Amino acid sequence: MPGTLYLIPNTLGPADGNTADPLAALIPAEVQARTARLDYFIAENAKTTRAFLKLIAIQHPLARPLQEITIAELNVNTESATLPTLLEPLLAGQDAGLISEAGVPAVADPGANLVRLAHSYGITVRPLVGPSSLLLSVMAGGLNGQSFAFNGYLPVDAGERSKRIRQLEDRSRKENQTQIFIETPYRNQALLEALIAACQPKTLISVATDLTLATETIKTHSAERWKQEIAAGKGPDLHKKPTVFSLLAE
C-alpha cells in the first residue's frame, strides 16, 4: 500500500529562533508533530528545509537524526521526467512530506506537478494547516473575498506589464473579481508604480508585505491615493520584501 504525501506548510520568513517554540504562532502543534515523524521530504530547497526541521525539533523530536533524514529537491529546475523517481519511496509504502520554500506547497509552487502525479498513482495526499500568503492577503486587503483569481507573475517588460495590468483591471471591473499577483522582491517598487500608472484613479490596490513577520504591513488605497502617498514620500518600503499585490476595479 502506498504511503501518504503530506503537504507541509512552511513559514513565510525567518522565525524567531530565540523563543521556546518559534513556530507556535505559525504552525499548529499537530502539524509540527506529524512533520517530526517523517524521514523523507521533497523540498524546494534542502538547506532551508533542514533549518525548518531544526525549529520543529525544538518541541518535537525528529524520527531520525537530521543528517539521516532524506531531503530530495524539487524546484523550477527539476525536469518533469524525474518526478516519478521522487515518488518511488511512497509507492514502496513510505510516507513523505512536501515542503515549499515559503508558505503552503503546490500554490504558486512547482510542487503542484508532483501532487498531480501522486493522484494519478493512487497516492493519498493530505494538506496540512499553515500560513498561505495569498489567502492572508485576501483576508486582510478588504477587497472581494467571494471571487478572486491568482495570476502569478506579471510580464517584466514595462509595456507588456502595463498592458496586462489594464487587462486584469478590466476583468476585475466586469466580474467584480479581485486580481492577485506577485513579483520578484527586488522589482516590487517598480510593480507598484506600474499599477498606479496603469490603473484608473478609483481602482483599489492592496499591498501586503512580510506577512506573519514582525515587519508585516498591509495597506489598501485607491490608485489615486497611492500616487499621492508616494509623491509625499510616504510609500511603503517594499525592497526585497515578499509582497502580494491585489486590485479591485469599480
C-alpha positions as a Markdown table, in Angstrom:
| # | Residue | x | y | z |
|---|---|---|---|---|
| 1 | Met | 0.0 | 0.0 | 0.0 |
| 2 | Pro | 1.4 | 3.4 | -1.0 |
| 3 | Gly | 2.5 | 5.9 | 1.7 |
| 4 | Thr | 0.9 | 9.3 | 2.2 |
| 5 | Leu | 2.1 | 12.6 | 0.7 |
| 6 | Tyr | 1.8 | 15.3 | 3.4 |
| 7 | Leu | 1.7 | 18.9 | 2.2 |
| 8 | Ile | 3.6 | 20.7 | 5.0 |
| 9 | Pro | 3.2 | 24.4 | 5.4 |
| 10 | Asn | 6.4 | 26.4 | 6.0 |
| 11 | Thr | 7.0 | 29.9 | 7.4 |
| 12 | Leu | 6.7 | 33.0 | 5.2 |
| 13 | Gly | 10.0 | 34.3 | 6.5 |
| 14 | Pro | 12.6 | 33.8 | 9.3 |
| 15 | Ala | 11.0 | 32.6 | 12.6 |
| 16 | Asp | 12.2 | 33.8 | 16.0 |
| 17 | Gly | 14.6 | 31.1 | 16.9 |
| 18 | Asn | 15.1 | 32.6 | 20.4 |
| 19 | Thr | 11.7 | 31.6 | 21.8 |
| 20 | Ala | 10.8 | 28.3 | 23.4 |
| 21 | Asp | 8.5 | 27.4 | 20.4 |
| 22 | Pro | 9.4 | 29.7 | 17.5 |
| 23 | Leu | 6.7 | 28.1 | 15.3 |
| 24 | Ala | 3.9 | 28.2 | 17.7 |
| 25 | Ala | 2.1 | 31.2 | 16.2 |
| 26 | Leu | 2.5 | 29.9 | 12.6 |
| 27 | Ile | 2.4 | 26.1 | 12.5 |
| 28 | Pro | -0.1 | 24.1 | 14.6 |
| 29 | Ala | 1.4 | 21.7 | 17.1 |
| 30 | Glu | -0.2 | 18.7 | 15.5 |
| 31 | Val | 1.3 | 19.7 | 12.1 |
| 32 | Gln | 4.7 | 20.0 | 13.8 |
| 33 | Ala | 4.3 | 16.6 | 15.4 |
| 34 | Arg | 3.3 | 15.0 | 12.1 |
| 35 | Thr | 6.3 | 16.6 | 10.3 |
| 36 | Ala | 8.7 | 15.3 | 13.0 |
| 37 | Arg | 7.5 | 11.7 | 12.4 |
| 38 | Leu | 8.6 | 11.8 | 8.7 |
| 39 | Asp | 12.1 | 10.9 | 7.5 |
| 40 | Tyr | 11.7 | 11.6 | 3.8 |
| 41 | Phe | 11.0 | 15.0 | 2.4 |
| 42 | Ile | 10.6 | 16.6 | -1.0 |
| 43 | Ala | 11.5 | 20.2 | -0.8 |
| 44 | Glu | 12.2 | 23.3 | -2.9 |
| 45 | Asn | 15.4 | 23.9 | -1.0 |
| 46 | Ala | 17.2 | 21.3 | 1.1 |
| 47 | Lys | 19.3 | 23.8 | 3.2 |
| 48 | Thr | 16.3 | 25.9 | 4.3 |
| 49 | Thr | 14.3 | 22.7 | 4.9 |
| 50 | Arg | 16.9 | 21.5 | 7.3 |
| 51 | Ala | 16.7 | 24.8 | 9.1 |
| 52 | Phe | 12.9 | 24.4 | 9.3 |
| 53 | Leu | 13.3 | 20.9 | 10.7 |
| 54 | Lys | 15.7 | 22.2 | 13.4 |
| 55 | Leu | 12.9 | 24.5 | 14.6 |
| 56 | Ile | 10.4 | 21.6 | 14.5 |
| 57 | Ala | 12.8 | 19.6 | 16.7 |
| 58 | Ile | 12.8 | 22.2 | 19.5 |
| 59 | Gln | 9.4 | 20.9 | 20.6 |
| 60 | His | 9.1 | 17.6 | 18.7 |
| 61 | Pro | 12.0 | 15.2 | 18.4 |
| 62 | Leu | 12.6 | 14.1 | 14.9 |
| 63 | Ala | 12.1 | 10.5 | 13.8 |
| 64 | Arg | 15.8 | 10.3 | 12.9 |
| 65 | Pro | 18.9 | 12.5 | 13.4 |
| 66 | Leu | 18.7 | 15.3 | 10.9 |
| 67 | Gln | 21.7 | 14.1 | 9.0 |
| 68 | Glu | 19.9 | 10.8 | 8.4 |
| 69 | Ile | 16.7 | 12.3 | 7.0 |
| 70 | Thr | 16.4 | 12.2 | 3.2 |
| 71 | Ile | 15.6 | 15.5 | 1.5 |
| 72 | Ala | 15.1 | 15.4 | -2.3 |
| 73 | Glu | 14.9 | 18.7 | -4.1 |
| 74 | Leu | 12.0 | 19.8 | -6.3 |
| 75 | Asn | 12.2 | 23.3 | -7.8 |
| 76 | Val | 11.8 | 25.2 | -11.0 |
| 77 | Asn | 14.9 | 23.4 | -12.4 |
| 78 | Thr | 13.6 | 19.9 | -11.8 |
| 79 | Glu | 12.7 | 18.1 | -15.1 |
| 80 | Ser | 9.3 | 16.6 | -15.3 |
| 81 | Ala | 10.8 | 13.2 | -16.2 |
| 82 | Thr | 12.4 | 13.0 | -12.7 |
| 83 | Leu | 9.1 | 13.4 | -10.8 |
| 84 | Pro | 8.3 | 9.7 | -10.7 |
| 85 | Thr | 11.6 | 9.0 | -9.0 |
| 86 | Leu | 10.6 | 11.3 | -6.2 |
| 87 | Leu | 7.5 | 9.3 | -5.6 |
| 88 | Glu | 9.2 | 5.9 | -5.6 |
| 89 | Pro | 9.6 | 5.7 | -1.7 |
| 90 | Leu | 5.9 | 6.5 | -1.4 |
| 91 | Leu | 4.9 | 3.7 | -3.8 |
| 92 | Ala | 7.0 | 1.4 | -1.6 |
| 93 | Gly | 4.9 | 2.4 | 1.4 |
| 94 | Gln | 6.9 | 5.3 | 2.9 |
| 95 | Asp | 5.2 | 8.5 | 4.0 |
| 96 | Ala | 6.7 | 11.8 | 2.8 |
| 97 | Gly | 6.4 | 15.5 | 3.3 |
| 98 | Leu | 6.3 | 18.1 | 0.5 |
| 99 | Ile | 7.7 | 21.4 | 1.7 |
| 100 | Ser | 7.8 | 24.7 | -0.3 |
| 101 | Glu | 10.4 | 27.3 | 0.1 |
| 102 | Ala | 7.8 | 29.5 | 1.8 |
| 103 | Gly | 4.2 | 29.1 | 2.7 |
| 104 | Val | 2.0 | 26.2 | 1.5 |
| 105 | Pro | 3.2 | 23.7 | -1.1 |
| 106 | Ala | 1.7 | 23.4 | -4.6 |
| 107 | Val | 0.3 | 27.0 | -4.5 |
| 108 | Ala | 2.5 | 29.2 | -6.8 |
| 109 | Asp | 5.0 | 26.4 | -6.3 |
| 110 | Pro | 6.5 | 23.7 | -8.5 |
| 111 | Gly | 5.1 | 21.0 | -6.1 |
| 112 | Ala | 1.8 | 21.2 | -7.9 |
| 113 | Asn | 3.0 | 18.9 | -10.7 |
| 114 | Leu | 4.2 | 16.3 | -8.1 |
| 115 | Val | 0.8 | 16.4 | -6.3 |
| 116 | Arg | -1.0 | 15.8 | -9.7 |
| 117 | Leu | 1.3 | 12.8 | -10.4 |
| 118 | Ala | 0.7 | 11.4 | -6.9 |
| 119 | His | -3.0 | 11.4 | -7.5 |
| 120 | Ser | -2.5 | 9.6 | -10.8 |
| 121 | Tyr | -0.6 | 6.9 | -8.9 |
| 122 | Gly | -3.3 | 6.5 | -6.3 |
| 123 | Ile | -1.1 | 8.0 | -3.5 |
| 124 | Thr | -3.1 | 9.7 | -0.7 |
| 125 | Val | -2.4 | 13.4 | -0.5 |
| 126 | Arg | -3.1 | 15.2 | 2.8 |
| 127 | Pro | -2.8 | 19.0 | 3.0 |
| 128 | Leu | -1.9 | 20.3 | 6.5 |
| 129 | Val | -2.8 | 23.7 | 8.0 |
| 130 | Gly | -0.5 | 26.6 | 7.9 |
| 131 | Pro | 0.1 | 30.1 | 6.5 |
| 132 | Ser | -0.8 | 31.0 | 2.9 |
| 133 | Ser | 0.4 | 34.4 | 1.9 |
| 134 | Leu | -2.3 | 34.6 | -0.8 |
| 135 | Leu | -5.2 | 33.8 | 1.5 |
| 136 | Leu | -3.8 | 36.1 | 4.2 |
| 137 | Ser | -3.6 | 38.9 | 1.7 |
| 138 | Val | -7.2 | 38.3 | 0.6 |
| 139 | Met | -8.4 | 38.3 | 4.3 |
| 140 | Ala | -6.6 | 41.5 | 5.2 |
| 141 | Gly | -7.0 | 43.5 | 1.9 |
| 142 | Gly | -10.7 | 44.3 | 2.2 |
| 143 | Leu | -11.3 | 43.5 | -1.5 |
| 144 | Asn | -13.7 | 40.9 | -2.8 |
| 145 | Gly | -13.1 | 37.7 | -0.9 |
| 146 | Gln | -16.1 | 36.0 | -2.6 |
| 147 | Ser | -14.4 | 36.0 | -6.1 |
| 148 | Phe | -10.7 | 36.3 | -6.7 |
| 149 | Ala | -8.0 | 35.0 | -9.1 |
| 150 | Phe | -4.3 | 34.5 | -8.6 |
| 151 | Asn | -2.3 | 35.5 | -11.7 |
| 152 | Gly | 1.2 | 34.7 | -10.7 |
| 153 | Tyr | 3.9 | 37.0 | -12.0 |
| 154 | Leu | 3.2 | 39.8 | -14.5 |
| 155 | Pro | 5.5 | 40.4 | -17.5 |
| 156 | Val | 8.9 | 42.0 | -16.8 |
| 157 | Asp | 8.8 | 44.2 | -19.9 |
| 158 | Ala | 7.3 | 47.6 | -18.9 |
| 159 | Gly | 5.0 | 47.8 | -21.9 |
| 160 | Glu | 3.7 | 44.3 | -21.7 |
| 161 | Arg | 3.3 | 44.6 | -17.9 |
| 162 | Ser | 1.1 | 47.8 | -18.3 |
| 163 | Lys | -1.0 | 46.0 | -20.9 |
| 164 | Arg | -1.5 | 43.1 | -18.6 |
| 165 | Ile | -2.4 | 45.3 | -15.7 |
| 166 | Arg | -5.1 | 47.0 | -17.8 |
| 167 | Gln | -6.4 | 43.6 | -18.9 |
| 168 | Leu | -6.7 | 42.4 | -15.3 |
| 169 | Glu | -8.3 | 45.7 | -14.2 |
| 170 | Asp | -10.9 | 45.3 | -17.0 |
| 171 | Arg | -11.6 | 41.8 | -15.9 |
| 172 | Ser | -11.9 | 42.9 | -12.3 |
| 173 | Arg | -14.4 | 45.5 | -13.3 |
| 174 | Lys | -16.6 | 43.2 | -15.4 |
| 175 | Glu | -16.6 | 40.3 | -13.0 |
| 176 | Asn | -16.3 | 42.2 | -9.7 |
| 177 | Gln | -13.3 | 39.9 | -9.0 |
| 178 | Thr | -10.1 | 40.6 | -7.0 |
| 179 | Gln | -7.0 | 40.1 | -9.1 |
| 180 | Ile | -3.9 | 38.9 | -7.2 |
| 181 | Phe | -0.3 | 38.7 | -8.3 |
| 182 | Ile | 3.3 | 38.7 | -7.0 |
| 183 | Glu | 6.7 | 39.9 | -8.1 |
| 184 | Thr | 10.3 | 39.1 | -7.6 |
| 185 | Pro | 11.0 | 41.1 | -4.4 |
| 186 | Tyr | 13.6 | 43.4 | -5.9 |
| 187 | Arg | 11.1 | 44.5 | -8.5 |
| 188 | Asn | 8.3 | 45.3 | -6.1 |
| 189 | Gln | 8.6 | 49.1 | -6.2 |
| 190 | Ala | 8.5 | 49.0 | -10.0 |
| 191 | Leu | 5.4 | 47.0 | -10.0 |
| 192 | Leu | 3.6 | 49.3 | -7.5 |
| 193 | Glu | 4.5 | 52.3 | -9.7 |
| 194 | Ala | 3.3 | 50.4 | -12.8 |
| 195 | Leu | 0.0 | 49.7 | -11.1 |
| 196 | Ile | -0.5 | 53.3 | -10.1 |
| 197 | Ala | 0.2 | 54.5 | -13.6 |
| 198 | Ala | -1.9 | 51.9 | -15.4 |
| 199 | Cys | -5.0 | 51.7 | -13.2 |
| 200 | Gln | -8.0 | 54.1 | -13.1 |
| 201 | Pro | -7.8 | 56.5 | -10.1 |
| 202 | Lys | -10.6 | 54.8 | -8.1 |
| 203 | Thr | -9.3 | 51.2 | -8.6 |
| 204 | Leu | -8.3 | 49.8 | -5.2 |
| 205 | Ile | -4.8 | 48.4 | -4.8 |
| 206 | Ser | -3.8 | 46.3 | -1.8 |
| 207 | Val | -0.2 | 45.7 | -0.9 |
| 208 | Ala | 0.6 | 43.1 | 1.7 |
| 209 | Thr | 4.3 | 42.8 | 2.7 |
| 210 | Asp | 6.2 | 40.5 | 5.1 |
| 211 | Leu | 3.0 | 38.6 | 6.1 |
| 212 | Thr | 3.2 | 37.0 | 9.5 |
| 213 | Leu | 6.6 | 38.7 | 10.3 |
| 214 | Ala | 7.3 | 41.4 | 12.8 |
| 215 | Thr | 7.7 | 43.8 | 9.9 |
| 216 | Glu | 4.3 | 43.0 | 8.3 |
| 217 | Thr | 2.5 | 45.9 | 6.6 |
| 218 | Ile | -0.9 | 45.7 | 4.8 |
| 219 | Lys | -2.4 | 48.7 | 3.1 |
| 220 | Thr | -5.3 | 49.2 | 0.7 |
| 221 | His | -5.8 | 52.5 | -1.1 |
| 222 | Ser | -7.1 | 53.7 | -4.4 |
| 223 | Ala | -4.6 | 54.2 | -7.2 |
| 224 | Glu | -5.0 | 57.9 | -6.8 |
| 225 | Arg | -4.3 | 57.8 | -3.1 |
| 226 | Trp | -1.2 | 55.6 | -3.6 |
| 227 | Lys | 0.1 | 58.1 | -6.1 |
| 228 | Gln | -0.3 | 60.9 | -3.5 |
| 229 | Glu | 1.4 | 58.9 | -0.8 |
| 230 | Ile | 4.4 | 58.1 | -2.9 |
| 231 | Ala | 4.7 | 61.7 | -4.1 |
| 232 | Ala | 4.7 | 62.8 | -0.5 |
| 233 | Gly | 7.4 | 60.2 | 0.4 |
| 234 | Lys | 5.1 | 58.1 | 2.4 |
| 235 | Gly | 5.2 | 55.0 | 0.1 |
| 236 | Pro | 5.8 | 51.6 | 1.6 |
| 237 | Asp | 9.3 | 50.0 | 1.9 |
| 238 | Leu | 9.0 | 47.0 | -0.5 |
| 239 | His | 12.6 | 46.5 | -1.5 |
| 240 | Lys | 13.5 | 42.8 | -1.3 |
| 241 | Lys | 10.4 | 42.0 | 0.9 |
| 242 | Pro | 7.9 | 39.3 | -0.1 |
| 243 | Thr | 4.8 | 41.1 | -1.2 |
| 244 | Val | 1.4 | 40.2 | -2.5 |
| 245 | Phe | -0.4 | 42.7 | -4.7 |
| 246 | Ser | -4.2 | 42.8 | -5.3 |
| 247 | Leu | -6.5 | 45.1 | -7.2 |
| 248 | Leu | -10.3 | 45.6 | -7.5 |
| 249 | Ala | -11.8 | 47.9 | -10.0 |
| 250 | Glu | -15.1 | 49.7 | -9.7 |
